[in-house]
């Protein structure tokens, strides 16, 4: 996707046919709730430093995810076997 700056956009609008012409007004005012927070503000914020916790819960979960998925699969298969074993032996012949 290509983004146009204001001058390119205005040029494109000027190039449009007269019957398709629309007037667009830009509002450059910064809303009150964004004052001091947005990119238009004078103060720039430093990015938040991220760290990796080798012993954290999310790291342990990521390392053990294959084991967890295997356990879930085994439980699901056990439930399916249980249901099949509970069916009468001649049920499959009837159906």
Buried (B, 14 or more C-beta within 10 A) or exposed (E): EEEEEEEEEEEEEEEEEEEEEEEEEEEEEBEEEEEEEEEEEEEEEEEEEEEEEEEEEEEEEEEEEEEEEEEEEEEEEEEEEEEEEEEEEEEEEEE
